């Protein structure tokens, strides 16, 4: 098969950015943590149900960081250090935005672009992950991942006792049996499948509306390599056989705890048989066909913050429009 994809991803993976030193060796130093929290130069990112406060200045979007003195009470996580400034996250309701909808999401009265410049606005990674700078994007994805884990692991899986937070938010310890519990990450493969004509395979899940297409993905099973997971998932979901999985990059996807590992794979068969429990439809696209479908509105792509979008654009050879 003729290979037209670049060896490198087209552009950065927007949730894989970050500039701070995670400072793992400092997490267990209770004295240093206390001094860092008392230091006026330290900064705090609030996180609640996957959102934080951001503010817009022209086209620039920044996370709202507070001093430790101004931070509310809540579980505290050390995110790291940069230029002698310690960065923490605190899991607590966002000031002025404590209400939530039936799904537990923070209710925002306006869109980011409708909010006056400089005013705080509650937003999550899907809305602003692509707009934040490297430091703030890295801080937010880290804080969201830790908050999601702590929210669902308050109790010891061995005895049911309520655990306590230690090591700067990176361990929960059971006071009854002293067992230690660490943040969980679930590896998932996501793959752009191409056939011998260099067409791209796009699909949608049954829970998605018509026209919302992406590439295939699935979780790695116990005792399975990443490459075998790619081959198995494609065969299970659409009945297509693939070979030569080629790794291109990874990024965290903390919804709630995935790590997405991106691959290209070559199809040796093209007949599609969808597992309707997983895939509602799947179609092959040439570059011209995909561009026409995007321009007509027939197809919408995953947002730029996703690794799926980056893999599709890498295959296409340029940036595309038509977001979900």
C-alpha positions in Angstrom: 0.0 0.0 0.0 1.3 3.5 -0.9 1.9 5.4 2.3 1.1 9.1 2.2 0.8 9.9 5.9 3.6 11.9 7.5 6.0 10.2 9.9 5.1 12.8 12.5 1.7 13.9 13.7 0.3 17.1 12.1 0.6 19.5 15.0 0.7 18.9 18.7 -1.5 16.7 20.8 -3.3 19.5 22.7 -3.9 17.6 25.9 -0.3 16.2 26.0 1.2 19.6 26.6 2.7 20.9 29.8 5.6 22.8 31.2 5.8 22.1 34.9 8.1 19.6 36.7 5.8 17.2 38.4 8.2 17.1 41.4 7.4 13.5 42.5 10.2 13.5 45.0 8.6 16.4 46.9 5.1 14.8 47.3 6.1 12.8 50.4 7.9 15.7 52.1 5.2 17.1 54.4 7.4 19.9 55.6 8.1 21.1 52.1 4.4 20.8 51.2 3.4 22.9 54.2 6.0 25.6 53.4 5.0 25.6 49.7 1.3 26.1 50.7 2.3 29.0 53.0 4.4 30.6 50.3 2.6 33.7 48.8 4.1 32.9 45.4 2.4 29.5 45.1 -0.6 29.2 42.9 -3.8 27.2 43.0 -6.1 25.9 40.2 -9.6 25.1 41.4 -11.3 22.1 39.8 -14.9 21.0 40.2 -16.6 18.2 38.3 -13.9 18.5 35.6 -14.1 22.3 35.2 -12.1 25.2 36.3 -12.3 29.0 35.9 -10.8 30.6 32.9 -10.7 34.2 31.6 -10.5 35.6 28.1 -8.3 38.5 27.0 -8.8 39.0 23.3 -8.0 35.7 21.7 -6.0 34.5 24.6 -7.6 32.2 27.2 -5.9 31.6 30.6 -6.7 29.5 33.6 -7.6 31.6 36.7 -5.0 30.8 39.4 -5.4 32.0 43.0 -3.1 32.3 45.9 -3.2 29.6 48.5 -4.6 32.2 51.0 -7.6 32.8 48.7 -8.2 29.1 47.9 -11.3 27.4 49.4 -11.2 24.3 51.5 -11.0 21.1 49.6 -8.8 18.1 48.8 -5.4 19.4 47.8 -3.1 18.0 45.1 0.4 19.1 44.3 0.7 19.5 40.5 4.4 20.5 40.4 6.9 23.3 40.3 8.0 25.7 37.6 10.5 28.6 38.1 10.4 28.1 41.9 6.6 28.5 41.9 4.6 25.6 43.3 1.3 24.8 41.6 -1.5 23.1 43.5 -5.0 22.0 42.6 -7.9 22.2 45.0 -11.1 20.2 44.4 -13.9 22.5 45.5 -17.0 24.2 44.0 -16.1 27.1 41.7 -17.0 30.5 43.3 -20.3 31.7 41.8 -20.9 28.5 39.9 -21.9 26.0 42.5 -25.1 25.0 40.8 -25.1 21.8 38.7 -27.5 20.3 36.1 -29.0 16.8 36.4 -25.8 15.3 35.0 -23.7 17.0 37.7 -22.1 19.5 35.4 -21.5 23.1 36.3 -24.1 25.4 34.9 -22.6 28.4 33.0 -25.0 31.2 32.0 -23.1 32.3 28.9 -20.6 31.0 26.4 -16.9 31.9 26.7 -17.1 34.3 23.8 -20.2 36.0 25.2 -18.5 36.6 28.6 -16.9 40.0 29.0 -13.1 40.0 28.8 -11.4 39.4 32.1 -14.4 37.8 33.8 -14.1 34.3 35.1 -15.9 31.6 33.2 -16.3 27.9 34.2 -15.0 25.6 31.4 -13.7 22.1 30.9 -11.1 20.5 28.7 -13.4 19.9 25.8 -14.2 23.6 25.6 -10.9 25.2 26.3 -8.2 22.5 26.2 -7.2 23.7 22.7 -7.3 27.4 23.7 -5.1 27.3 26.8 -1.4 27.8 26.7 1.0 24.9 27.3 1.3 25.4 31.1 -2.4 25.9 31.8 -3.4 23.0 29.5 -1.0 20.7 31.4 -2.2 21.9 34.8 -5.9 21.4 33.9 -5.6 18.0 32.4 -3.6 16.9 35.4 -6.0 18.4 37.9 -9.1 16.9 36.2 -7.5 13.4 36.1 -6.7 13.5 39.8 -10.1 14.9 40.8 -11.9 12.2 38.8 -9.9 9.5 40.5 -10.3 10.9 44.0 -14.0 11.3 43.5 -14.5 7.6 42.8 -11.9 6.1 45.2 -12.8 7.6 48.6 -13.1 4.2 50.2 -10.8 1.3 50.6 -11.6 -1.6 48.2 -10.4 -4.1 50.8 -12.3 -3.1 53.9 -14.6 -0.2 52.9 -13.0 2.3 55.3 -12.8 5.9 54.2 -9.2 6.6 52.9 -7.2 9.7 53.4 -5.2 11.7 50.9 -1.4 11.6 51.2 1.7 12.3 49.0 0.4 15.6 47.6 -2.8 13.9 46.4 -1.1 11.0 44.6 -1.9 8.3 47.1 -5.0 7.4 49.2 -4.2 5.4 52.4 -6.6 3.2 54.3 -6.3 4.1 58.1 -7.5 0.6 59.0 -5.3 -1.7 57.1 -2.6 0.8 55.9 -3.1 -0.3 52.2 -2.0 2.3 49.6 -4.1 3.1 46.5 -2.7 4.9 43.5 -4.4 6.9 40.7 -5.6 4.6 37.9 -5.0 5.1 34.2 -6.9 3.0 31.6 -4.9 2.5 28.3 -7.0 2.7 25.2 -5.9 2.3 21.6 -7.3 4.7 18.9 -6.5 3.9 15.3 -6.9 5.4 11.9 -7.4 2.5 9.5 -6.4 2.9 5.8 -6.9 0.6 2.9 -4.8 -0.1 -0.1 -6.3 2.9 -1.9 -5.3 5.0 1.1 -8.9 5.6 2.1 -9.7 6.4 5.7 -12.3 4.4 7.8 -14.6 6.6 9.9 -17.4 5.4 12.1 -19.9 6.5 14.7 -21.3 4.9 17.9 -25.0 4.2 18.2 -25.2 7.0 20.9 -24.0 9.6 18.4 -26.2 11.6 16.0 -25.9 11.0 12.3 -23.0 12.7 10.7 -20.8 12.7 13.9 -17.9 10.5 12.8 -14.6 9.5 14.3 -12.0 6.7 14.1 -12.2 3.4 15.9 -11.0 3.0 19.5 -11.1 0.6 22.4 -9.7 -0.4 25.7 -6.6 -2.6 26.1 -7.6 -5.9 27.7 -5.6 -7.7 30.5 -2.5 -9.5 29.1 -2.8 -7.8 25.7 -0.2 -5.8 23.8 -1.2 -2.5 22.3 -0.7 -3.8 18.8 -2.9 -6.8 19.4 -5.6 -4.5 20.9 -5.6 -2.5 17.6 -6.0 -5.6 15.5 -8.7 -7.1 17.8 -10.8 -3.9 18.2 -11.0 -3.2 14.5 -12.0 -6.8 13.8 -14.6 -6.8 16.5 -16.1 -3.4 15.7 -16.3 -3.4 11.9 -15.1 -6.9 10.8 -12.0 -5.4 9.0 -8.6 -7.2 9.2 -5.6 -4.9 9.8 -1.9 -5.4 10.0 1.2 -3.3 10.8 -0.1 -1.1 13.6 2.2 1.9 13.8 2.3 4.0 16.9 2.2 7.8 16.4 1.6 9.4 19.8 -0.5 9.5 23.0 -2.4 11.9 25.2 -4.4 11.8 28.4 -8.1 11.8 28.1 -9.4 12.1 31.7 -13.0 11.3 31.0 -12.6 9.9 33.5 -9.1 8.2 33.3 -8.1 7.1 29.9 -4.7 7.3 28.2 -5.3 7.3 24.4 -2.5 5.7 22.3 -2.8 6.6 18.7 -2.0 4.2 15.8 -2.2 4.0 12.0 -3.1 0.5 10.7 -3.3 -1.0 7.3 -6.5 -2.8 6.2 -6.1 -6.1 4.3 -9.9 -6.4 3.8 -12.5 -3.6 3.2 -15.9 -5.3 3.7 -17.5 -3.7 6.7 -19.7 -5.7 9.2 -20.6 -3.5 12.1 -21.1 -4.8 15.7 -24.3 -2.8 16.1 -23.8 -2.7 19.9 -20.7 -0.7 19.3 -20.9 0.9 15.8 -24.0 2.3 14.1 -22.3 2.9 10.8 -18.8 2.9 9.3 -17.7 4.2 5.9 -14.5 4.5 3.8 -13.5 8.0 2.6 -11.0 9.3 0.1 -9.6 12.7 0.9 -11.8 14.4 -1.7 -14.9 12.6 -0.3 -14.2 13.6 3.2 -13.6 17.2 2.3 -16.8 17.3 0.3 -18.8 15.8 3.2 -17.3 18.3 5.6 -18.2 21.2 3.4 -21.7 20.1 2.9 -22.2 19.5 6.6 -22.9 15.8 6.1 -20.0 14.9 8.3 -18.6 16.4 11.5 -15.2 15.6 13.0 -14.1 15.2 16.6 -12.9 18.5 18.1 -9.2 19.7 17.7 -8.5 18.8 21.3 -8.9 15.1 20.6 -6.2 12.7 19.3 -8.8 11.4 16.8 -8.9 14.7 15.1 -5.1 14.9 14.9 -4.8 11.4 13.4 -7.4 12.2 10.8 -5.6 15.4 9.9 -2.3 13.6 9.7 -3.8 11.2 7.2 -5.4 14.0 5.3 -2.2 16.1 5.2 -3.7 19.4 6.5 -6.0 20.9 9.1 -9.7 20.5 8.6 -12.8 22.2 9.7 -16.2 20.8 10.8 -16.1 20.1 14.5 -18.8 18.4 16.6 
